Amino acid sequence: MTTTPAPRLAPGDPAPDFTLLDDTGAEVTLSSLRGRKVIVYFYPAAMTAGCTKQACDFTATQDAFREEGYEVLGISPDKPEKLARFRDKEALGIRLLSDPDKSVMTAWGAFGEKKLYGKVVQGVIRSTFVVDEQGAVEVAQYNVKATGHVAKLRRDLSL
């Protein structure tokens, strides 16, 4: 079985716009955040060890990101109700968005073939993007590690 790899975004590409529900059920549209820098990160599932570590790391450093004008959006296939439980359980301060049909993940190249425990599977590719004030991709990182990624991103952005 051969499948075509998901298209990957690169710096300079326009960030695909989206409207998704957040963990409160409110709609969030990427283009409505123009004029601000946005960190969009994709993760496989709320309340799993790696995803919890990553979300907690973003929450712990959100003030530093906000001081530099960044908004952080975490996107997973989880429904808003599960995201709300995740937010409350872990006291998360970042916005969590629901992409249950994975259409946004697919548009961003964050869903497709990946290796999991040595096997090739279809799934969420843990990825992080920085979108500039005009809506262009500034940073595109695929297959990031949950642990240590936020600290590395801060170093990459000189924060």
N, CA, C and O atoms as a GROMACS GRO file, in nm:
protein
  636
    1MET      N    1   0.084  -0.119   0.000
    1MET     CA    2   0.000   0.000   0.000
    1MET      C    3   0.088   0.124   0.000
    1MET      O    4   0.170   0.142   0.090
    2THR      N    5   0.072   0.208  -0.098
    2THR     CA    6   0.145   0.334  -0.101
    2THR      C    7   0.044   0.447  -0.092
    2THR      O    8  -0.060   0.446  -0.156
    3THR      N    9   0.080   0.544  -0.010
    3THR     CA   10  -0.004   0.662   0.000
    3THR      C   11   0.083   0.783  -0.026
    3THR      O   12   0.204   0.778  -0.007
    4THR      N   13   0.022   0.889  -0.069
    4THR     CA   14   0.097   1.010  -0.095
    4THR      C   15   0.121   1.081   0.037
    4THR      O   16   0.030   1.097   0.118
    5PRO      N   17   0.245   1.124   0.060
    5PRO     CA   18   0.269   1.196   0.184
    5PRO      C   19   0.189   1.327   0.189
    5PRO      O   20   0.162   1.389   0.086
    6ALA      N   21   0.153   1.366   0.310
    6ALA     CA   22   0.079   1.492   0.326
    6ALA      C   23   0.167   1.607   0.279
    6ALA      O   24   0.288   1.606   0.302
    7PRO      N   25   0.107   1.707   0.212
    7PRO     CA   26   0.187   1.823   0.172
    7PRO      C   27   0.240   1.894   0.296
    7PRO      O   28   0.170   1.906   0.396
    8ARG      N   29   0.361   1.940   0.288
    8ARG     CA   30   0.422   2.008   0.402
    8ARG      C   31   0.428   2.158   0.377
    8ARG      O   32   0.456   2.203   0.265
    9LEU      N   33   0.402   2.234   0.481
    9LEU     CA   34   0.415   2.379   0.472
    9LEU      C   35   0.560   2.418   0.496
    9LEU      O   36   0.633   2.348   0.566
   10ALA      N   37   0.600   2.530   0.438
   10ALA     CA   38   0.736   2.580   0.455
   10ALA      C   39   0.729   2.730   0.487
   10ALA      O   40   0.629   2.794   0.458
   11PRO      N   41   0.835   2.784   0.547
   11PRO     CA   42   0.836   2.928   0.574
   11PRO      C   43   0.806   3.008   0.446
   11PRO      O   44   0.860   2.980   0.339
   12GLY      N   45   0.719   3.107   0.461
   12GLY     CA   46   0.678   3.190   0.349
   12GLY      C   47   0.544   3.150   0.290
   12GLY      O   48   0.478   3.230   0.225
   13ASP      N   49   0.502   3.024   0.314
   13ASP     CA   50   0.372   2.978   0.264
   13ASP      C   51   0.260   3.050   0.341
   13ASP      O   52   0.276   3.082   0.458
   14PRO      N   53   0.147   3.075   0.274
   14PRO     CA   54   0.032   3.128   0.350
   14PRO      C   55  -0.020   3.018   0.444
   14PRO      O   56  -0.033   2.902   0.404
   15ALA      N   57  -0.049   3.056   0.566
   15ALA     CA   58  -0.105   2.960   0.662
   15ALA      C   59  -0.249   2.931   0.623
   15ALA      O   60  -0.328   3.024   0.610
   16PRO      N   61  -0.285   2.804   0.603
   16PRO     CA   62  -0.424   2.773   0.568
   16PRO      C   63  -0.519   2.822   0.677
   16PRO      O   64  -0.502   2.792   0.795
   17ASP      N   65  -0.620   2.898   0.636
   17ASP     CA   66  -0.715   2.952   0.734
   17ASP      C   67  -0.805   2.840   0.784
   17ASP      O   68  -0.824   2.739   0.717
   18PHE      N   69  -0.859   2.860   0.901
   18PHE     CA   70  -0.952   2.763   0.959
   18PHE      C   71  -1.044   2.831   1.057
   18PHE      O   72  -1.014   2.939   1.109
   19THR      N   73  -1.156   2.768   1.081
   19THR     CA   74  -1.247   2.803   1.190
   19THR      C   75  -1.278   2.673   1.262
   19THR      O   76  -1.334   2.580   1.204
   20LEU      N   77  -1.241   2.667   1.390
   20LEU     CA   78  -1.263   2.548   1.472
   20LEU      C   79  -1.326   2.589   1.604
   20LEU      O   80  -1.316   2.704   1.646
   21LEU      N   81  -1.390   2.493   1.670
   21LEU     CA   82  -1.443   2.517   1.805
   21LEU      C   83  -1.332   2.498   1.906
   21LEU      O   84  -1.249   2.408   1.894
   22ASP      N   85  -1.332   2.585   2.009
   22ASP     CA   86  -1.233   2.569   2.115
   22ASP      C   87  -1.292   2.490   2.231
   22ASP      O   88  -1.402   2.436   2.222
   23ASP      N   89  -1.217   2.483   2.339
   23ASP     CA   90  -1.255   2.402   2.455
   23ASP      C   91  -1.374   2.459   2.531
   23ASP      O   92  -1.423   2.396   2.626
   24THR      N   93  -1.422   2.578   2.491
   24THR     CA   94  -1.544   2.634   2.552
   24THR      C   95  -1.662   2.626   2.455
   24THR      O   96  -1.773   2.663   2.490
   25GLY      N   97  -1.637   2.576   2.332
   25GLY     CA   98  -1.741   2.570   2.230
   25GLY      C   99  -1.747   2.693   2.143
   25GLY      O  100  -1.833   2.702   2.055
   26ALA      N  101  -1.657   2.790   2.166
   26ALA     CA  102  -1.654   2.913   2.086
   26ALA      C  103  -1.575   2.889   1.957
   26ALA      O  104  -1.481   2.809   1.955
   27GLU      N  105  -1.614   2.958   1.850
   27GLU     CA  106  -1.542   2.948   1.723
   27GLU      C  107  -1.416   3.033   1.728
   27GLU      O  108  -1.417   3.145   1.779
   28VAL      N  109  -1.308   2.978   1.674
   28VAL     CA  110  -1.182   3.050   1.661
   28VAL      C  111  -1.142   3.041   1.514
   28VAL      O  112  -1.131   2.932   1.457
   29THR      N  113  -1.121   3.157   1.453
   29THR     CA  114  -1.079   3.165   1.313
   29THR      C  115  -0.939   3.223   1.308
   29THR      O  116  -0.914   3.330   1.363
   30LEU      N  117  -0.848   3.152   1.242
   30LEU     CA  118  -0.709   3.197   1.237
   30LEU      C  119  -0.697   3.337   1.178
   30LEU      O  120  -0.626   3.421   1.234
   31SER      N  121  -0.766   3.364   1.068
   31SER     CA  122  -0.752   3.496   1.003
   31SER      C  123  -0.799   3.611   1.092
   31SER      O  124  -0.760   3.725   1.072
   32SER      N  125  -0.883   3.581   1.192
   32SER     CA  126  -0.927   3.688   1.283
   32SER      C  127  -0.815   3.730   1.378
   32SER      O  128  -0.827   3.830   1.449
   33LEU      N  129  -0.706   3.653   1.380
   33LEU     CA  130  -0.592   3.685   1.467
   33LEU      C  131  -0.482   3.760   1.391
   33LEU      O  132  -0.373   3.780   1.445
   34ARG      N  133  -0.510   3.801   1.267
   34ARG     CA  134  -0.410   3.877   1.191
   34ARG      C  135  -0.369   3.999   1.272
   34ARG      O  136  -0.449   4.058   1.345
   35GLY      N  137  -0.241   4.035   1.258
   35GLY     CA  138  -0.188   4.144   1.337
   35GLY      C  139  -0.118   4.093   1.462
   35GLY      O  140  -0.049   4.167   1.531
   36ARG      N  141  -0.138   3.963   1.491
   36ARG     CA  142  -0.070   3.899   1.604
   36ARG      C  143   0.009   3.781   1.550
   36ARG      O  144  -0.022   3.727   1.444
   37LYS      N  145   0.112   3.742   1.622
   37LYS     CA  146   0.186   3.622   1.588
   37LYS      C  147   0.114   3.505   1.656
   37LYS      O  148   0.071   3.517   1.771
   38VAL      N  149   0.102   3.394   1.586
   38VAL     CA  150   0.028   3.280   1.639
   38VAL      C  151   0.114   3.155   1.630
   38VAL      O  152   0.173   3.125   1.526
   39ILE      N  153   0.122   3.083   1.741
   39ILE     CA  154   0.185   2.952   1.742
   39ILE      C  155   0.072   2.851   1.734
   39ILE      O  156  -0.015   2.846   1.821
   40VAL      N  157   0.074   2.770   1.628
   40VAL     CA  158  -0.026   2.666   1.609
   40VAL      C  159   0.046   2.534   1.624
   40VAL      O  160   0.140   2.504   1.550
   41TYR      N  161   0.002   2.455   1.722
   41TYR     CA  162   0.065   2.324   1.734
   41TYR      C  163  -0.040   2.214   1.731
   41TYR      O  164  -0.150   2.230   1.784
   42PHE      N  165  -0.004   2.104   1.667
   42PHE     CA  166  -0.093   1.989   1.650
   42PHE      C  167  -0.041   1.875   1.736
   42PHE      O  168   0.078   1.845   1.736
   43TYR      N  169  -0.133   1.811   1.808
   43TYR     CA  170  -0.095   1.700   1.895
   43TYR      C  171  -0.200   1.590   1.883
   43TYR      O  172  -0.316   1.619   1.851
   44PRO      N  173  -0.161   1.463   1.908
   44PRO     CA  174  -0.251   1.351   1.882
   44PRO      C  175  -0.374   1.340   1.972
   44PRO      O  176  -0.484   1.319   1.921
   45ALA      N  177  -0.358   1.354   2.104
   45ALA     CA  178  -0.474   1.327   2.190
   45ALA      C  179  -0.458   1.391   2.327
   45ALA      O  180  -0.353   1.381   2.390
   46ALA      N  181  -0.564   1.458   2.371
   46ALA     CA  182  -0.566   1.517   2.505
   46ALA      C  183  -0.556   1.407   2.610
   46ALA      O  184  -0.601   1.294   2.590
   47MET      N  185  -0.496   1.442   2.720
   47MET     CA  186  -0.485   1.356   2.839
   47MET      C  187  -0.397   1.232   2.818
   47MET      O  188  -0.412   1.133   2.889
   48THR      N  189  -0.305   1.239   2.722
   48THR     CA  190  -0.202   1.136   2.712
   48THR      C  191  -0.073   1.198   2.764
   48THR      O  192  -0.061   1.321   2.770
   49ALA      N  193   0.022   1.116   2.800
   49ALA     CA  194   0.142   1.164   2.870
   49ALA      C  195   0.217   1.273   2.792
   49ALA      O  196   0.242   1.382   2.844
   50GLY      N  197   0.252   1.244   2.667
   50GLY     CA  198   0.330   1.341   2.589
   50GLY      C  199   0.253   1.468   2.561
   50GLY      O  200   0.308   1.578   2.571
   51CYS      N  201   0.127   1.454   2.526
   51CYS     CA  202   0.045   1.571   2.494
   51CYS      C  203   0.020   1.657   2.618
   51CYS      O  204   0.013   1.779   2.608
   52THR      N  205   0.007   1.593   2.733
   52THR     CA  206  -0.009   1.666   2.858
   52THR      C  207   0.119   1.744   2.888
   52THR      O  208   0.112   1.861   2.926
   53LYS      N  209   0.235   1.681   2.872
   53LYS     CA  210   0.363   1.748   2.897
   53LYS      C  211   0.376   1.871   2.808
   53LYS      O  212   0.413   1.979   2.854
   54GLN      N  213   0.346   1.853   2.680
   54GLN     CA  214   0.359   1.964   2.585
   54GLN      C  215   0.262   2.078   2.619
   54GLN      O  216   0.302   2.194   2.619
   55ALA      N  217   0.136   2.046   2.649
   55ALA     CA  218   0.038   2.150   2.683
   55ALA      C  219   0.076   2.222   2.812
   55ALA      O  220   0.061   2.343   2.823
   56CYS      N  221   0.125   2.146   2.910
   56CYS     CA  222   0.168   2.208   3.036
   56CYS      C  223   0.289   2.298   3.014
   56CYS      O  224   0.300   2.404   3.076
   57ASP      N  225   0.382   2.256   2.927
   57ASP     CA  226   0.498   2.340   2.896
   57ASP      C  227   0.455   2.470   2.828
   57ASP      O  228   0.507   2.577   2.861
   58PHE      N  229   0.361   2.462   2.734
   58PHE     CA  230   0.311   2.586   2.671
   58PHE      C  231   0.242   2.675   2.773
   58PHE      O  232   0.258   2.797   2.771
   59THR      N  233   0.164   2.614   2.864
   59THR     CA  234   0.096   2.692   2.966
   59THR      C  235   0.196   2.760   3.060
   59THR      O  236   0.180   2.876   3.095
   60ALA      N  237   0.300   2.686   3.099
   60ALA     CA  238   0.399   2.740   3.192
   60ALA      C  239   0.475   2.859   3.132
   60ALA      O  240   0.525   2.944   3.205
   61THR      N  241   0.484   2.864   3.000
   61THR     CA  242   0.560   2.971   2.934
   61THR      C  243   0.471   3.069   2.858
   61THR      O  244   0.521   3.155   2.785
   62GLN      N  245   0.339   3.057   2.876
   62GLN     CA  246   0.249   3.142   2.797
   62GLN      C  247   0.269   3.290   2.823
   62GLN      O  248   0.253   3.370   2.730
   63ASP      N  249   0.305   3.330   2.945
   63ASP     CA  250   0.327   3.472   2.971
   63ASP      C  251   0.442   3.526   2.888
   63ASP      O  252   0.435   3.637   2.834
   64ALA      N  253   0.550   3.448   2.877
   64ALA     CA  254   0.665   3.490   2.796
   64ALA      C  255   0.625   3.502   2.650
   64ALA      O  256   0.666   3.596   2.581
   65PHE      N  257   0.545   3.407   2.601
   65PHE     CA  258   0.497   3.416   2.462
   65PHE      C  259   0.408   3.538   2.444
   65PHE      O  260   0.423   3.612   2.346
   66ARG      N  261   0.315   3.559   2.536
   66ARG     CA  262   0.221   3.672   2.522
   66ARG      C  263   0.293   3.806   2.527
   66ARG      O  264   0.257   3.898   2.454
   67GLU      N  265   0.396   3.816   2.613
   67GLU     CA  266   0.472   3.941   2.621
   67GLU      C  267   0.535   3.976   2.487
   67GLU      O  268   0.555   4.094   2.456
   68GLU      N  269   0.566   3.875   2.408
   68GLU     CA  270   0.626   3.897   2.276
   68GLU      C  271   0.520   3.899   2.165
   68GLU      O  272   0.554   3.903   2.047
   69GLY      N  273   0.391   3.896   2.204
   69GLY     CA  274   0.284   3.910   2.107
   69GLY      C  275   0.235   3.780   2.044
   69GLY      O  276   0.166   3.783   1.942
   70TYR      N  277   0.269   3.666   2.102
   70TYR     CA  278   0.226   3.538   2.048
   70TYR      C  279   0.100   3.486   2.116
   70TYR      O  280   0.085   3.496   2.238
   71GLU      N  281   0.010   3.432   2.036
   71GLU     CA  282  -0.107   3.358   2.084
   71GLU      C  283  -0.078   3.211   2.057
   71GLU      O  284  -0.029   3.177   1.948
   72VAL      N  285  -0.106   3.122   2.152
   72VAL     CA  286  -0.080   2.979   2.134
   72VAL      C  287  -0.212   2.906   2.115
   72VAL      O  288  -0.304   2.920   2.196
   73LEU      N  289  -0.221   2.826   2.008
   73LEU     CA  290  -0.339   2.744   1.980
   73LEU      C  291  -0.294   2.599   1.966
   73LEU      O  292  -0.209   2.568   1.882
   74GLY      N  293  -0.349   2.511   2.048
   74GLY     CA  294  -0.321   2.369   2.037
   74GLY      C  295  -0.439   2.300   1.970
   74GLY      O  296  -0.554   2.321   2.009
   75ILE      N  297  -0.412   2.218   1.868
   75ILE     CA  298  -0.519   2.154   1.792
   75ILE      C  299  -0.503   2.002   1.796
   75ILE      O  300  -0.396   1.948   1.771
   76SER      N  301  -0.613   1.934   1.829
   76SER     CA  302  -0.616   1.787   1.829
   76SER      C  303  -0.750   1.742   1.771
   76SER      O  304  -0.840   1.823   1.752
   77PRO      N  305  -0.763   1.611   1.744
   77PRO     CA  306  -0.891   1.562   1.693
   77PRO      C  307  -0.998   1.548   1.802
   77PRO      O  308  -1.112   1.513   1.771
   78ASP      N  309  -0.964   1.576   1.928
   78ASP     CA  310  -1.058   1.559   2.039
   78ASP      C  311  -1.175   1.657   2.028
   78ASP      O  312  -1.161   1.768   1.976
   79LYS      N  313  -1.290   1.613   2.077
   79LYS     CA  314  -1.410   1.698   2.080
   79LYS      C  315  -1.393   1.806   2.187
   79LYS      O  316  -1.317   1.788   2.282
   80PRO      N  317  -1.464   1.921   2.172
   80PRO     CA  318  -1.450   2.030   2.268
   80PRO      C  319  -1.473   1.987   2.414
   80PRO      O  320  -1.407   2.038   2.504
   81GLU      N  321  -1.566   1.893   2.437
   81GLU     CA  322  -1.594   1.850   2.575
   81GLU      C  323  -1.472   1.784   2.639
   81GLU      O  324  -1.442   1.807   2.756
   82LYS      N  325  -1.402   1.702   2.561
   82LYS     CA  326  -1.281   1.637   2.614
   82LYS      C  327  -1.171   1.741   2.636
   82LYS      O  328  -1.095   1.733   2.733
   83LEU      N  329  -1.162   1.837   2.544
   83LEU     CA  330  -1.062   1.943   2.559
   83LEU      C  331  -1.090   2.025   2.686
   83LEU      O  332  -0.996   2.066   2.755
   84ALA      N  333  -1.216   2.049   2.717
   84ALA     CA  334  -1.252   2.123   2.839
   84ALA      C  335  -1.209   2.044   2.963
   84ALA      O  336  -1.157   2.101   3.058
   85ARG      N  337  -1.231   1.913   2.961
   85ARG     CA  338  -1.187   1.830   3.074
   85ARG      C  339  -1.034   1.834   3.088
   85ARG      O  340  -0.981   1.841   3.199
   86PHE      N  341  -0.965   1.828   2.975
   86PHE     CA  342  -0.818   1.834   2.972
   86PHE      C  343  -0.771   1.967   3.029
   86PHE      O  344  -0.682   1.971   3.113
   87ARG      N  345  -0.831   2.077   2.982
   87ARG     CA  346  -0.796   2.211   3.031
   87ARG      C  347  -0.814   2.220   3.182
   87ARG      O  348  -0.725   2.267   3.253
   88ASP      N  349  -0.930   2.174   3.230
   88ASP     CA  350  -0.959   2.185   3.373
   88ASP      C  351  -0.869   2.094   3.456
   88ASP      O  352  -0.818   2.136   3.560
   89LYS      N  353  -0.849   1.971   3.412
   89LYS     CA  354  -0.769   1.874   3.487
   89LYS      C  355  -0.625   1.921   3.503
   89LYS      O  356  -0.564   1.904   3.609
   90GLU      N  357  -0.570   1.980   3.396
   90GLU     CA  358  -0.428   2.020   3.397
   90GLU      C  359  -0.409   2.170   3.420
   90GLU      O  360  -0.295   2.218   3.416
   91ALA      N  361  -0.518   2.245   3.443
   91ALA     CA  362  -0.512   2.391   3.464
   91ALA      C  363  -0.439   2.460   3.348
   91ALA      O  364  -0.350   2.542   3.369
   92LEU      N  365  -0.479   2.423   3.226
   92LEU     CA  366  -0.415   2.478   3.106
   92LEU      C  367  -0.465   2.618   3.077
   92LEU      O  368  -0.584   2.646   3.092
   93GLY      N  369  -0.376   2.705   3.037
   93GLY     CA  370  -0.412   2.842   3.007
   93GLY      C  371  -0.408   2.875   2.859
   93GLY      O  372  -0.433   2.990   2.820
   94ILE      N  373  -0.378   2.776   2.776
   94ILE     CA  374  -0.373   2.800   2.632
   94ILE      C  375  -0.505   2.758   2.569
   94ILE      O  376  -0.583   2.684   2.630
   95ARG      N  377  -0.532   2.806   2.448
   95ARG     CA  378  -0.657   2.770   2.380
   95ARG      C  379  -0.639   2.637   2.309
   95ARG      O  380  -0.543   2.617   2.235
   96LEU      N  381  -0.733   2.549   2.332
   96LEU     CA  382  -0.732   2.417   2.270
   96LEU      C  383  -0.845   2.410   2.170
   96LEU      O  384  -0.960   2.444   2.202
   97LEU      N  385  -0.814   2.367   2.048
   97LEU     CA  386  -0.912   2.364   1.940
   97LEU      C  387  -0.938   2.221   1.894
   97LEU      O  388  -0.849   2.136   1.899
   98SER      N  389  -1.060   2.197   1.850
   98SER     CA  390  -1.106   2.064   1.809
   98SER      C  391  -1.112   2.053   1.656
   98SER      O  392  -1.176   2.134   1.589
   99ASP      N  393  -1.043   1.952   1.603
   99ASP     CA  394  -1.043   1.924   1.459
   99ASP      C  395  -1.080   1.776   1.438
   99ASP      O  396  -0.998   1.697   1.393
  100PRO      N  397  -1.207   1.740   1.472
  100PRO     CA  398  -1.244   1.599   1.472
  100PRO      C  399  -1.235   1.530   1.337
  100PRO      O  400  -1.210   1.410   1.331
  101ASP      N  401  -1.255   1.604   1.228
  101ASP     CA  402  -1.245   1.538   1.097
  101ASP      C  403  -1.104   1.548   1.038
  101ASP      O  404  -1.078   1.499   0.928
  102LYS      N  405  -1.015   1.610   1.112
  102LYS     CA  406  -0.873   1.622   1.077
  102LYS      C  407  -0.849   1.699   0.948
  102LYS      O  408  -0.742   1.687   0.888
  103SER      N  409  -0.947   1.778   0.904
  103SER     CA  410  -0.931   1.853   0.779
  103SER      C  411  -0.826   1.964   0.791
  103SER      O  412  -0.751   1.989   0.697
  104VAL      N  413  -0.822   2.030   0.907
  104VAL     CA  414  -0.722   2.135   0.927
  104VAL      C  415  -0.583   2.071   0.937
  104VAL      O  416  -0.487   2.120   0.878
  105MET      N  417  -0.574   1.962   1.012
  105MET     CA  418  -0.446   1.891   1.023
  105MET      C  419  -0.395   1.850   0.886
  105MET      O  420  -0.276   1.864   0.856
  106THR      N  421  -0.484   1.800   0.802
  106THR     CA  422  -0.446   1.757   0.668
  106THR      C  423  -0.397   1.875   0.586
  106THR      O  424  -0.296   1.865   0.516
  107ALA      N  425  -0.468   1.989   0.593
  107ALA     CA  426  -0.429   2.108   0.518
  107ALA      C  427  -0.291   2.160   0.560
  107ALA      O  428  -0.219   2.219   0.479
  108TRP      N  429  -0.256   2.139   0.685
  108TRP     CA  430  -0.128   2.185   0.738
  108TRP      C  431  -0.018   2.078   0.727
  108TRP      O  432   0.095   2.103   0.768
  109GLY      N  433  -0.050   1.961   0.674
  109GLY     CA  434   0.048   1.854   0.663
  109GLY      C  435   0.076   1.786   0.795
  109GLY      O  436   0.179   1.721   0.811
  110ALA      N  437  -0.016   1.800   0.892
  110ALA     CA  438   0.003   1.745   1.026
  110ALA      C  439  -0.079   1.618   1.048
  110ALA      O  440  -0.098   1.574   1.161
  111PHE      N  441  -0.128   1.559   0.939
  111PHE     CA  442  -0.195   1.430   0.948
  111PHE      C  443  -0.152   1.348   0.827
  111PHE      O  444  -0.154   1.397   0.714
  112GLY      N  445  -0.113   1.225   0.852
  112GLY     CA  446  -0.070   1.139   0.742
  112GLY      C  447   0.015   1.025   0.794
  112GLY      O  448   0.004   0.984   0.910
  113GLU      N  449   0.100   0.974   0.707
  113GLU     CA  450   0.185   0.862   0.745
  113GLU      C  451   0.290   0.905   0.846
  113GLU      O  452   0.353   1.010   0.833
  114LYS      N  453   0.308   0.820   0.946
  114LYS     CA  454   0.415   0.841   1.044
  114LYS      C  455   0.455   0.706   1.099
  114LYS      O  456   0.382   0.607   1.086
  115LYS      N  457   0.570   0.702   1.161
  115LYS     CA  458   0.616   0.578   1.224
  115LYS      C  459   0.576   0.581   1.370
  115LYS      O  460   0.599   0.680   1.440
  116LEU      N  461   0.517   0.472   1.415
  116LEU     CA  462   0.477   0.459   1.554
  116LEU      C  463   0.522   0.321   1.599
  116LEU      O  464   0.472   0.219   1.551
  117TYR      N  465   0.616   0.320   1.691
  117TYR     CA  466   0.671   0.194   1.740
  117TYR      C  467   0.719   0.105   1.626
  117TYR      O  468   0.697  -0.016   1.626
  118GLY      N  469   0.784   0.167   1.527
  118GLY     CA  470   0.842   0.091   1.416
  118GLY      C  471   0.747   0.058   1.303
  118GLY      O  472   0.791   0.007   1.200
  119LYS      N  473   0.619   0.087   1.318
  119LYS     CA  474   0.521   0.058   1.213
  119LYS      C  475   0.477   0.189   1.148
  119LYS      O  476   0.471   0.293   1.213
  120VAL      N  477   0.447   0.182   1.019
  120VAL     CA  478   0.395   0.298   0.948
  120VAL      C  479   0.243   0.299   0.966
  120VAL      O  480   0.174   0.202   0.933
  121VAL      N  481   0.192   0.409   1.020
  121VAL     CA  482   0.049   0.423   1.046
  121VAL      C  483   0.003   0.561   0.997
  121VAL      O  484   0.084   0.650   0.971
  122GLN      N  485  -0.128   0.578   0.985
  122GLN     CA  486  -0.187   0.709   0.957
  122GLN      C  487  -0.220   0.772   1.091
  122GLN      O  488  -0.281   0.708   1.177
  123GLY      N  489  -0.182   0.896   1.110
  123GLY     CA  490  -0.214   0.961   1.236
  123GLY      C  491  -0.173   1.106   1.239
  123GLY      O  492  -0.127   1.161   1.139
  124VAL      N  493  -0.190   1.166   1.355
  124VAL     CA  494  -0.152   1.306   1.377
  124VAL      C  495   0.000   1.312   1.386
  124VAL      O  496   0.061   1.238   1.463
  125ILE      N  497   0.059   1.399   1.309
  125ILE     CA  498   0.203   1.423   1.312
  125ILE      C  499   0.225   1.543   1.404
  125ILE      O  500   0.187   1.655   1.371
  126ARG      N  501   0.288   1.518   1.518
  126ARG     CA  502   0.310   1.626   1.615
  126ARG      C  503   0.392   1.735   1.546
  126ARG      O  504   0.507   1.713   1.508
  127SER      N  505   0.332   1.853   1.530
  127SER     CA  506   0.392   1.960   1.450
  127SER      C  507   0.365   2.095   1.515
  127SER      O  508   0.266   2.112   1.586
  128THR      N  509   0.456   2.189   1.490
  128THR     CA  510   0.440   2.325   1.543
  128THR      C  511   0.472   2.426   1.434
  128THR      O  512   0.567   2.410   1.357
  129PHE      N  513   0.391   2.530   1.429
  129PHE     CA  514   0.407   2.635   1.330
  129PHE      C  515   0.401   2.770   1.398
  129PHE      O  516   0.329   2.788   1.497
  130VAL      N  517   0.477   2.865   1.346
  130VAL     CA  518   0.464   3.004   1.388
  130VAL      C  519   0.412   3.079   1.267
  130VAL      O  520   0.471   3.074   1.159
  131VAL      N  521   0.302   3.150   1.287
  131VAL     CA  522   0.238   3.228   1.181
  131VAL      C  523   0.261   3.375   1.213
  131VAL      O  524   0.235   3.420   1.324
  132ASP      N  525   0.311   3.450   1.114
  132ASP     CA  526   0.339   3.592   1.139
  132ASP      C  527   0.212   3.677   1.134
  132ASP      O  528   0.102   3.626   1.110
  133GLU      N  529   0.229   3.805   1.158
  133GLU     CA  530   0.115   3.897   1.169
  133GLU      C  531   0.034   3.909   1.040
  133GLU      O  532  -0.083   3.948   1.044
  134GLN      N  533   0.096   3.875   0.926
  134GLN     CA  534   0.026   3.883   0.797
  134GLN      C  535  -0.037   3.750   0.756
  134GLN      O  536  -0.102   3.742   0.652
  135GLY      N  537  -0.018   3.646   0.838
  135GLY     CA  538  -0.079   3.517   0.807
  135GLY      C  539   0.010   3.422   0.728
  135GLY      O  540  -0.040   3.325   0.671
  136ALA      N  541   0.140   3.449   0.725
  136ALA     CA  542   0.233   3.361   0.656
  136ALA      C  543   0.306   3.271   0.757
  136ALA      O  544   0.329   3.311   0.871
  137VAL      N  545   0.340   3.152   0.713
  137VAL     CA  546   0.415   3.060   0.798
  137VAL      C  547   0.557   3.115   0.813
  137VAL      O  548   0.626   3.141   0.714
  138GLU      N  549   0.600   3.131   0.937
  138GLU     CA  550   0.735   3.179   0.966
  138GLU      C  551   0.825   3.060   1.003
  138GLU      O  552   0.942   3.055   0.964
  139VAL      N  553   0.768   2.966   1.078
  139VAL     CA  554   0.840   2.846   1.120
  139VAL      C  555   0.747   2.726   1.098
  139VAL      O  556   0.629   2.733   1.130
  140ALA      N  557   0.802   2.618   1.041
  140ALA     CA  558   0.725   2.493   1.023
  140ALA      C  559   0.812   2.379   1.074
  140ALA      O  560   0.917   2.350   1.017
  141GLN      N  561   0.767   2.314   1.181
  141GLN     CA  562   0.843   2.203   1.241
  141GLN      C  563   0.752   2.081   1.248
  141GLN      O  564   0.646   2.083   1.311
  142TYR      N  565   0.797   1.973   1.183
  142TYR     CA  566   0.722   1.847   1.182
  142TYR      C  567   0.794   1.743   1.266
  142TYR      O  568   0.916   1.748   1.285
  143ASN      N  569   0.716   1.647   1.316
  143ASN     CA  570   0.770   1.536   1.396
  143ASN      C  571   0.849   1.585   1.516
  143ASN      O  572   0.957   1.535   1.545
  144VAL      N  573   0.795   1.684   1.586
  144VAL     CA  574   0.862   1.737   1.704
  144VAL      C  575   0.840   1.642   1.821
  144VAL      O  576   0.745   1.564   1.823
  145LYS      N  577   0.928   1.650   1.918
  145LYS     CA  578   0.915   1.571   2.040
  145LYS      C  579   0.830   1.649   2.140
  145LYS      O  580   0.838   1.772   2.146
  146ALA      N  581   0.749   1.578   2.216
  146ALA     CA  582   0.664   1.645   2.315
  146ALA      C  583   0.748   1.707   2.426
  146ALA      O  584   0.723   1.820   2.468
  147THR      N  585   0.847   1.634   2.471
  147THR     CA  586   0.931   1.680   2.582
  147THR      C  587   1.045   1.766   2.529
  147THR      O  588   1.118   1.725   2.440
  148GLY      N  589   1.058   1.885   2.585
  148GLY     CA  590   1.166   1.975   2.548
  148GLY      C  591   1.137   2.062   2.427
  148GLY      O  592   1.214   2.153   2.396
  149HIS      N  593   1.026   2.036   2.359
  149HIS     CA  594   0.998   2.112   2.237
  149HIS      C  595   0.970   2.260   2.263
  149HIS      O  596   1.018   2.346   2.190
  150VAL      N  597   0.894   2.289   2.366
  150VAL     CA  598   0.859   2.429   2.394
  150VAL      C  599   0.984   2.510   2.427
  150VAL      O  600   0.999   2.623   2.380
  151ALA      N  601   1.074   2.452   2.506
  151ALA     CA  602   1.200   2.521   2.538
  151ALA      C  603   1.282   2.545   2.411
  151ALA      O  604   1.341   2.652   2.395
  152LYS      N  605   1.286   2.446   2.322
  152LYS     CA  606   1.360   2.461   2.197
  152LYS      C  607   1.296   2.570   2.111
  152LYS      O  608   1.367   2.651   2.052
  153LEU      N  609   1.163   2.572   2.104
  153LEU     CA  610   1.094   2.674   2.026
  153LEU      C  611   1.125   2.813   2.081
  153LEU      O  612   1.149   2.907   2.005
  154ARG      N  613   1.125   2.826   2.211
  154ARG     CA  614   1.158   2.956   2.272
  154ARG      C  615   1.299   3.000   2.234
  154ARG      O  616   1.323   3.116   2.204
  155ARG      N  617   1.393   2.904   2.236
  155ARG     CA  618   1.531   2.937   2.195
  155ARG      C  619   1.534   2.977   2.048
  155ARG      O  620   1.599   3.075   2.011
  156ASP      N  621   1.463   2.901   1.963
  156ASP     CA  622   1.460   2.930   1.818
  156ASP      C  623   1.403   3.070   1.793
  156ASP      O  624   1.446   3.137   1.699
  157LEU      N  625   1.308   3.112   1.874
  157LEU     CA  626   1.244   3.244   1.857
  157LEU      C  627   1.314   3.352   1.939
  157LEU      O  628   1.270   3.467   1.941
  158SER      N  629   1.422   3.316   2.007
  158SER     CA  630   1.498   3.408   2.093
  158SER      C  631   1.412   3.472   2.201
  158SER      O  632   1.419   3.592   2.226
  159LEU      N  633   1.328   3.389   2.266
  159LEU     CA  634   1.241   3.438   2.375
  159LEU      C  635   1.297   3.397   2.509
  159LEU      O  636   1.239   3.429   2.613
   0.00000   0.00000   0.00000
